[in-house]
Structure formats: structure tokens, C-alpha cells
């Protein structure tokens, strides 16, 4: 992966420079990932100001712990930063006493095939209809909090139901039920949005 910051640098070189506490490189990494990481925080914490604070705290933690990071190929830095952002977002919710006080680790998890198909179909609908990312985020924000968190952790961050149950302090079956509820509610919202958009175009 080549990054366009004037002088071309690979992701691996950026990591090396960050470990050397190069401030310019740290700023480059921040600019490269800030928008994406803010979006991740916003998926979990709907308050924009709180999400921005979490994102900034996340990068402070990233640069403070960069020496513990082991590069495993292109994309591994992004995955590592994303994990930090998700965990800090969950920490925020724990402090608000909304979920149980358990941290998570993201592994290479498998998704249940039948549920995966349904989630994939949902995302395909979004892509096919050309629905903007911000509109999808608004739909996610409108879901009940635990339902939204389950969908985020399962469909986007790919945790298993057992792990989600531990993170949120709910039964594993409750995680499955909330995922199903999230899919149904999102499908309904997508149908309403698409129908409204079509009527607007035809007016």
C-alpha cells in the first residue's frame, strides 16, 4: 500500500517512523485514518462530540502504544487502530453504565452462515440502491442502543454471538434475537427510504 504524502511511504515505513516518535509521520497517520475512525466511534456512540473525543483519545493511545504493534501486512495498522477505537467506544458506554465492564479482543472470527447471508443481502441492497453512508449511519443511530451495538459488533466488526454476549452482558440468544431485530428494522427503514426517494424523483 502506497500512501500519498508527497514522498511515497509504505504503511510499514509509517509504522517505523511512528515508533521513532516522528511527529510529522504521526500527523500523516492521523490525517489518513481520522475520518474513518471517527465514523467507527460514531457507530457506537451516537453523540458526535463524544465520538470525536473518543477518536482523539484513541490516537493518543495509538501513538503511546505503537511500539507494541507488530506489522502483519498491509491493512494490519488500520485493523489495530480500529480495534482501539471500538474498545474505547465500549469503555465510554461502560462508564455510562450502559453495558457490562468487559473488554474485547478482535480475532479472526467466523460468522454464522445463515445470518451472514442475511447481513450481506442487507449491505448489497444499500450498495445497489446507492444509499449514502451518512443515511445508513442515521438509520443505525435510530435503532435501540443494544440492538445497534449487536449489529455493529456482529455485522461490521465480525464478533461471534458468544463474544458479543460477554461484551454487552446479555445472553447469547439475546444477541441473536437483537441481530435479527436489527436486520428487520433496517430492512424496513431501507424500504421506507427507497420508496420515499422514488416518490420524490417522480414528483
Secondary structure, DSSP 8 states (H G I E B T S, - for coil): -EE-SSS-EEHHHHHHHHHTT-HHHHHHHHHHHHHHHHHHHHHH---HHHHHHHHHHHHHHHHHSGGG----STTHHHHHHHHHHHHHHHHHHHHTTSS-S-----------HHHHHHHHHHHHHHHHTT--HHHHHHHHHTS-HHHHHHHIIIIIS---HHHHHHHHTS-HHHHHHHHHHHHHHHHHHHHHHHHHHHHHHH-
